Amino acid sequence: MRKLIRYIICGLFTTLVSLKSYATAAVVLGTDSTFRLQACNVISWALAVILAFFVSRTWVFRSKNEHIWKEFFAFTNCRILTLLCDMAIMQVLVIGFHVHDLAAKLVVQVVVTVLNYVFGKLVFRRSSDE
């Protein structure tokens, strides 16, 4: 249960960093085109993933694995998978079922958070169980 609580705290902090970095990138780059909008989104996502990796590795799952790059690539690949899930669910809910985008994003956040926790447990499993 402690690990889950640490994960939730980490997730909240990562979400704040993601939102702030998105807002900052949007001011600097603008969001007046699809490219700029997605560039801001990718910058925000990348910063959030890097932060989440280090916080998850050291504080949530307490990994002692010496192969940090191997863990990083596995973690990033899992986050790419959940990013694709995020995009697919948003597409279905907003475009297919005409759900308001913010309501859809809340649903997506729950799904993605659960998937990220499960994937995190898998990525850091060996080292955190030792």
BAVEXNU-264057 format. One record per residue: residue number from 1; x, y, z of N, C-alpha, C, O in turn; residue in one letter. Coordinates in nm, 3 decimals. Layout:
<atoms>
num/n_X/n_Y/n_Z/ca_X/ca_Y/ca_Z/c_X/c_Y/c_Z/o_X/o_Y/o_Z/residu
NUM/X/Y/Z/X/Y/Z/X/Y/Z/X/Y/Z/A;
...
</atoms>
This chain:
<atoms>
num/n_X/n_Y/n_Z/ca_X/ca_Y/ca_Z/c_X/c_Y/c_Z/o_X/o_Y/o_Z/residu
1/0.081/-0.120/0.000/0.000/0.000/0.000/0.086/0.127/0.000/0.050/0.227/-0.062/M;
2/0.200/0.122/0.070/0.290/0.238/0.073/0.341/0.272/-0.066/0.352/0.389/-0.104/R;
3/0.373/0.167/-0.143/0.423/0.187/-0.277/0.318/0.258/-0.363/0.351/0.347/-0.442/K;
4/0.192/0.219/-0.348/0.083/0.282/-0.423/0.067/0.428/-0.383/0.048/0.514/-0.469/L;
5/0.075/0.457/-0.255/0.065/0.596/-0.208/0.181/0.679/-0.263/0.161/0.792/-0.307/I;
6/0.302/0.622/-0.259/0.418/0.694/-0.315/0.397/0.717/-0.464/0.434/0.823/-0.516/R;
7/0.339/0.619/-0.534/0.315/0.633/-0.677/0.215/0.744/-0.704/0.233/0.822/-0.798/Y;
8/0.110/0.752/-0.626/0.009/0.857/-0.644/0.071/0.995/-0.621/0.045/1.088/-0.698/I;
9/0.152/1.009/-0.518/0.220/1.137/-0.491/0.312/1.172/-0.607/0.314/1.285/-0.655/I;
10/0.389/1.074/-0.652/0.478/1.093/-0.768/0.397/1.134/-0.891/0.437/1.223/-0.965/C;
11/0.285/1.068/-0.912/0.200/1.098/-1.027/0.144/1.239/-1.024/0.137/1.306/-1.127/G;
12/0.105/1.284/-0.906/0.055/1.421/-0.893/0.165/1.522/-0.925/0.141/1.620/-0.997/L;
13/0.284/1.498/-0.872/0.396/1.588/-0.898/0.433/1.587/-1.047/0.458/1.693/-1.105/F;
14/0.435/1.470/-1.106/0.467/1.458/-1.249/0.361/1.529/-1.333/0.394/1.594/-1.432/T;
15/0.235/1.517/-1.294/0.127/1.585/-1.366/0.145/1.736/-1.359/0.125/1.806/-1.459/T;
16/0.181/1.787/-1.243/0.204/1.931/-1.229/0.318/1.977/-1.319/0.309/2.081/-1.385/L;
17/0.426/1.900/-1.322/0.540/1.934/-1.410/0.496/1.929/-1.556/0.534/2.015/-1.636/V;
18/0.418/1.829/-1.591/0.370/1.817/-1.728/0.285/1.938/-1.767/0.304/1.995/-1.875/S;
19/0.192/1.975/-1.681/0.105/2.090/-1.711/0.184/2.220/-1.719/0.161/2.301/-1.809/L;
20/0.275/2.240/-1.626/0.355/2.364/-1.625/0.447/2.370/-1.747/0.460/2.476/-1.810/K;
21/0.510/2.258/-1.781/0.599/2.259/-1.897/0.519/2.277/-2.027/0.568/2.339/-2.121/S;
22/0.398/2.222/-2.032/0.312/2.243/-2.149/0.276/2.391/-2.160/0.287/2.451/-2.267/Y;
23/0.234/2.449/-2.050/0.195/2.590/-2.051/0.312/2.680/-2.091/0.295/2.775/-2.167/A;
24/0.430/2.650/-2.039/0.549/2.728/-2.073/0.583/2.713/-2.221/0.610/2.812/-2.289/T;
25/0.583/2.590/-2.270/0.612/2.567/-2.412/0.508/2.635/-2.500/0.541/2.688/-2.606/A;
26/0.383/2.634/-2.458/0.276/2.698/-2.536/0.297/2.848/-2.546/0.269/2.908/-2.650/A;
27/0.347/2.910/-2.438/0.375/3.054/-2.441/0.493/3.082/-2.535/0.490/3.177/-2.613/V;
28/0.597/3.000/-2.525/0.718/3.022/-2.603/0.696/2.989/-2.751/0.731/3.068/-2.838/V;
29/0.638/2.874/-2.779/0.622/2.827/-2.917/0.490/2.868/-2.980/0.481/2.883/-3.102/L;
30/0.388/2.886/-2.898/0.254/2.911/-2.950/0.184/2.779/-2.981/0.247/2.674/-2.988/G;
31/0.055/2.788/-3.001/-0.024/2.669/-3.034/-0.113/2.696/-3.155/-0.221/2.638/-3.168/T;
32/-0.066/2.784/-3.242/-0.147/2.828/-3.354/-0.145/2.732/-3.473/-0.210/2.759/-3.575/D;
33/-0.073/2.623/-3.462/-0.075/2.522/-3.567/-0.071/2.384/-3.502/-0.032/2.369/-3.386/S;
34/-0.110/2.284/-3.578/-0.107/2.148/-3.527/0.035/2.110/-3.487/0.055/2.046/-3.383/T;
35/0.133/2.147/-3.567/0.272/2.114/-3.537/0.315/2.175/-3.404/0.374/2.106/-3.320/F;
36/0.287/2.303/-3.384/0.328/2.369/-3.259/0.255/2.313/-3.138/0.314/2.294/-3.032/R;
37/0.126/2.286/-3.155/0.048/2.227/-3.047/0.106/2.092/-3.007/0.126/2.065/-2.889/L;
38/0.134/2.008/-3.105/0.190/1.876/-3.075/0.334/1.885/-3.024/0.376/1.803/-2.942/Q;
39/0.409/1.984/-3.071/0.545/2.004/-3.019/0.539/2.036/-2.869/0.618/1.982/-2.792/A;
40/0.448/2.121/-2.830/0.430/2.154/-2.688/0.391/2.030/-2.610/0.441/2.007/-2.499/C;
41/0.302/1.950/-2.666/0.257/1.827/-2.600/0.372/1.728/-2.584/0.385/1.667/-2.478/N;
42/0.453/1.712/-2.687/0.566/1.618/-2.682/0.672/1.665/-2.582/0.727/1.584/-2.507/V;
43/0.701/1.794/-2.581/0.797/1.849/-2.483/0.748/1.820/-2.342/0.823/1.772/-2.258/I;
44/0.622/1.848/-2.317/0.562/1.824/-2.187/0.568/1.676/-2.150/0.604/1.642/-2.037/S;
45/0.532/1.589/-2.242/0.534/1.445/-2.219/0.675/1.396/-2.188/0.696/1.318/-2.095/W;
46/0.773/1.442/-2.267/0.911/1.397/-2.249/0.965/1.439/-2.111/1.027/1.358/-2.042/A;
47/0.942/1.562/-2.072/0.988/1.608/-1.940/0.919/1.529/-1.828/0.983/1.493/-1.729/L;
48/0.791/1.503/-1.844/0.718/1.426/-1.743/0.769/1.283/-1.734/0.780/1.228/-1.624/A;
49/0.800/1.222/-1.847/0.851/1.084/-1.846/0.988/1.077/-1.780/1.014/0.985/-1.701/V;
50/1.075/1.172/-1.810/1.209/1.172/-1.749/1.197/1.189/-1.597/1.261/1.116/-1.521/I;
51/1.115/1.283/-1.553/1.094/1.302/-1.410/1.033/1.177/-1.348/1.080/1.129/-1.244/L;
52/0.930/1.123/-1.411/0.862/1.005/-1.356/0.958/0.886/-1.344/0.950/0.809/-1.248/A;
53/1.048/0.872/-1.442/1.143/0.761/-1.435/1.230/0.772/-1.310/1.240/0.677/-1.233/F;
54/1.292/0.886/-1.291/1.384/0.899/-1.178/1.313/0.894/-1.043/1.364/0.834/-0.949/F;
55/1.196/0.956/-1.034/1.121/0.951/-0.908/1.069/0.809/-0.883/1.076/0.759/-0.771/V;
56/1.017/0.744/-0.986/0.968/0.607/-0.971/1.081/0.512/-0.936/1.066/0.425/-0.849/S;
57/1.192/0.528/-1.002/1.306/0.439/-0.980/1.360/0.451/-0.837/1.388/0.350/-0.772/R;
58/1.375/0.575/-0.790/1.441/0.594/-0.661/1.344/0.594/-0.543/1.378/0.542/-0.436/T;
59/1.227/0.650/-0.560/1.138/0.670/-0.446/1.022/0.571/-0.442/0.991/0.517/-0.336/W;
60/0.957/0.548/-0.557/0.839/0.461/-0.557/0.879/0.314/-0.549/0.837/0.242/-0.458/V;
61/0.960/0.269/-0.645/0.995/0.127/-0.653/1.130/0.094/-0.591/1.164/-0.023/-0.574/F;
62/1.208/0.197/-0.558/1.337/0.182/-0.490/1.429/0.080/-0.558/1.479/-0.013/-0.496/R;
63/1.449/0.102/-0.686/1.530/0.011/-0.767/1.678/0.022/-0.731/1.731/0.131/-0.709/S;
64/1.743/-0.092/-0.725/1.887/-0.098/-0.701/1.960/-0.155/-0.822/2.080/-0.182/-0.817/K;
65/1.886/-0.172/-0.931/1.942/-0.228/-1.052/2.054/-0.138/-1.105/2.038/-0.016/-1.114/N;
66/2.167/-0.198/-1.139/2.281/-0.122/-1.191/2.264/-0.084/-1.338/2.336/0.001/-1.389/E;
67/2.168/-0.146/-1.405/2.147/-0.123/-1.548/2.041/-0.013/-1.568/1.931/-0.039/-1.617/H;
68/2.078/0.108/-1.529/1.983/0.219/-1.532/1.932/0.247/-1.673/1.814/0.278/-1.691/I;
69/2.019/0.238/-1.773/1.976/0.266/-1.911/1.877/0.162/-1.961/1.784/0.195/-2.034/W;
70/1.898/0.037/-1.924/1.804/-0.069/-1.961/1.667/-0.041/-1.900/1.565/-0.054/-1.966/K;
71/1.667/-0.004/-1.772/1.542/0.031/-1.707/1.478/0.154/-1.773/1.357/0.158/-1.794/E;
72/1.561/0.253/-1.805/1.509/0.375/-1.867/1.442/0.345/-2.000/1.333/0.396/-2.026/F;
73/1.505/0.264/-2.083/1.445/0.234/-2.214/1.319/0.150/-2.199/1.223/0.171/-2.273/F;
74/1.317/0.056/-2.106/1.196/-0.023/-2.082/1.083/0.068/-2.031/0.969/0.056/-2.075/A;
75/1.116/0.156/-1.938/1.020/0.250/-1.881/0.964/0.341/-1.991/0.843/0.361/-2.001/F;
76/1.053/0.396/-2.073/1.012/0.486/-2.181/0.925/0.414/-2.283/0.825/0.469/-2.329/T;
77/0.961/0.292/-2.317/0.879/0.215/-2.411/0.739/0.192/-2.355/0.640/0.200/-2.429/N;
78/0.729/0.163/-2.228/0.598/0.146/-2.165/0.519/0.276/-2.169/0.398/0.276/-2.194/C;
79/0.586/0.387/-2.145/0.518/0.517/-2.148/0.475/0.554/-2.290/0.373/0.620/-2.309/R;
80/0.552/0.513/-2.389/0.510/0.536/-2.528/0.382/0.456/-2.555/0.291/0.506/-2.621/I;
81/0.377/0.334/-2.506/0.258/0.251/-2.523/0.136/0.317/-2.459/0.029/0.320/-2.519/L;
82/0.152/0.369/-2.337/0.038/0.433/-2.273/0.003/0.567/-2.339/-0.112/0.610/-2.335/T;
83/0.102/0.633/-2.398/0.073/0.755/-2.476/-0.015/0.719/-2.595/-0.110/0.791/-2.626/L;
84/0.016/0.609/-2.662/-0.065/0.565/-2.776/-0.206/0.526/-2.731/-0.304/0.553/-2.801/L;
85/-0.217/0.462/-2.615/-0.349/0.430/-2.558/-0.426/0.559/-2.531/-0.545/0.570/-2.562/C;
86/-0.358/0.656/-2.472/-0.416/0.787/-2.443/-0.473/0.848/-2.570/-0.588/0.891/-2.573/D;
87/-0.393/0.851/-2.674/-0.435/0.912/-2.799/-0.553/0.837/-2.861/-0.646/0.899/-2.913/M;
88/-0.549/0.704/-2.857/-0.656/0.623/-2.916/-0.788/0.641/-2.841/-0.893/0.657/-2.902/A;
89/-0.781/0.638/-2.707/-0.904/0.653/-2.628/-0.962/0.793/-2.647/-1.083/0.808/-2.660/I;
90/-0.877/0.894/-2.649/-0.924/1.031/-2.674/-0.993/1.040/-2.809/-1.099/1.101/-2.821/M;
91/-0.933/0.981/-2.910/-0.991/0.983/-3.045/-1.131/0.919/-3.044/-1.226/0.975/-3.099/Q;
92/-1.142/0.803/-2.982/-1.270/0.732/-2.978/-1.375/0.812/-2.900/-1.488/0.830/-2.946/V;
93/-1.337/0.859/-2.780/-1.433/0.929/-2.696/-1.474/1.065/-2.754/-1.593/1.097/-2.760/L;
94/-1.375/1.144/-2.796/-1.405/1.280/-2.840/-1.462/1.282/-2.982/-1.565/1.344/-3.007/V;
95/-1.397/1.214/-3.074/-1.441/1.218/-3.213/-1.554/1.119/-3.237/-1.654/1.152/-3.302/I;
96/-1.539/0.996/-3.184/-1.639/0.893/-3.209/-1.768/0.910/-3.131/-1.877/0.897/-3.187/G;
97/-1.756/0.940/-3.001/-1.874/0.948/-2.915/-1.909/1.091/-2.873/-2.004/1.111/-2.798/F;
98/-1.835/1.189/-2.921/-1.861/1.331/-2.895/-1.864/1.365/-2.746/-1.943/1.449/-2.702/H;
99/-1.777/1.299/-2.668/-1.761/1.331/-2.526/-1.676/1.458/-2.518/-1.582/1.474/-2.595/V;
100/-1.708/1.546/-2.426/-1.629/1.669/-2.407/-1.484/1.630/-2.383/-1.457/1.534/-2.310/H;
101/-1.389/1.703/-2.443/-1.248/1.663/-2.437/-1.193/1.658/-2.295/-1.112/1.571/-2.265/D;
102/-1.234/1.749/-2.207/-1.183/1.746/-2.070/-1.238/1.627/-1.991/-1.168/1.567/-1.911/L;
103/-1.363/1.594/-2.015/-1.422/1.476/-1.950/-1.351/1.350/-2.001/-1.321/1.259/-1.923/A;
104/-1.326/1.345/-2.129/-1.256/1.231/-2.188/-1.114/1.221/-2.131/-1.066/1.111/-2.103/A;
105/-1.048/1.335/-2.115/-0.912/1.336/-2.062/-0.908/1.283/-1.920/-0.812/1.215/-1.882/K;
106/-1.009/1.313/-1.840/-1.016/1.258/-1.704/-1.027/1.106/-1.707/-0.960/1.037/-1.630/L;
107/-1.111/1.054/-1.795/-1.124/0.908/-1.809/-0.992/0.848/-1.852/-0.947/0.747/-1.798/V;
108/-0.930/0.910/-1.951/-0.802/0.862/-2.002/-0.696/0.863/-1.893/-0.617/0.769/-1.883/V;
109/-0.692/0.967/-1.813/-0.591/0.977/-1.707/-0.601/0.861/-1.609/-0.500/0.809/-1.563/Q;
110/-0.722/0.819/-1.578/-0.740/0.705/-1.487/-0.685/0.578/-1.552/-0.610/0.504/-1.488/V;
111/-0.721/0.554/-1.676/-0.674/0.434/-1.747/-0.521/0.436/-1.758/-0.456/0.336/-1.729/V;
112/-0.466/0.547/-1.800/-0.321/0.559/-1.820/-0.246/0.547/-1.688/-0.140/0.485/-1.683/V;
113/-0.299/0.606/-1.582/-0.234/0.597/-1.452/-0.226/0.452/-1.404/-0.122/0.408/-1.354/T;
114/-0.334/0.378/-1.419/-0.334/0.237/-1.380/-0.235/0.158/-1.465/-0.157/0.079/-1.411/V;
115/-0.237/0.180/-1.596/-0.142/0.110/-1.684/0.002/0.146/-1.650/0.089/0.058/-1.647/L;
116/0.029/0.273/-1.625/0.166/0.315/-1.592/0.214/0.251/-1.462/0.331/0.215/-1.451/N;
117/0.125/0.237/-1.365/0.163/0.173/-1.238/0.197/0.026/-1.261/0.298/-0.023/-1.212/Y;
118/0.112/-0.043/-1.336/0.137/-0.185/-1.365/0.268/-0.201/-1.442/0.349/-0.287/-1.408/V;
119/0.289/-0.119/-1.544/0.413/-0.127/-1.622/0.534/-0.092/-1.536/0.640/-0.154/-1.549/F;
120/0.519/0.007/-1.448/0.628/0.044/-1.358/0.667/-0.072/-1.268/0.785/-0.098/-1.246/G;
121/0.567/-0.142/-1.217/0.596/-0.260/-1.134/0.673/-0.366/-1.213/0.761/-0.433/-1.159/K;
122/0.639/-0.379/-1.341/0.710/-0.477/-1.425/0.853/-0.432/-1.455/0.946/-0.513/-1.449/L;
123/0.871/-0.306/-1.487/1.003/-0.254/-1.522/1.098/-0.263/-1.403/1.213/-0.304/-1.418/V;
124/1.051/-0.226/-1.285/1.136/-0.221/-1.167/1.123/-0.345/-1.078/1.177/-0.348/-0.968/F;
125/1.052/-0.447/-1.125/1.021/-0.566/-1.045/1.141/-0.635/-0.988/1.151/-0.652/-0.867/R;
126/1.233/-0.676/-1.073/1.347/-0.756/-1.026/1.429/-0.684/-0.920/1.464/-0.741/-0.816/R;
127/1.460/-0.558/-0.949/1.548/-0.486/-0.859/1.478/-0.445/-0.729/1.542/-0.440/-0.624/S;
128/1.348/-0.417/-0.734/1.281/-0.372/-0.613/1.238/-0.488/-0.525/1.211/-0.468/-0.407/S;
129/1.232/-0.610/-0.579/1.194/-0.726/-0.499/1.314/-0.791/-0.431/1.295/-0.876/-0.344/D;
130/1.435/-0.754/-0.468/1.554/-0.816/-0.411/1.581/-0.766/-0.271/1.678/-0.807/-0.208/E;
</atoms>
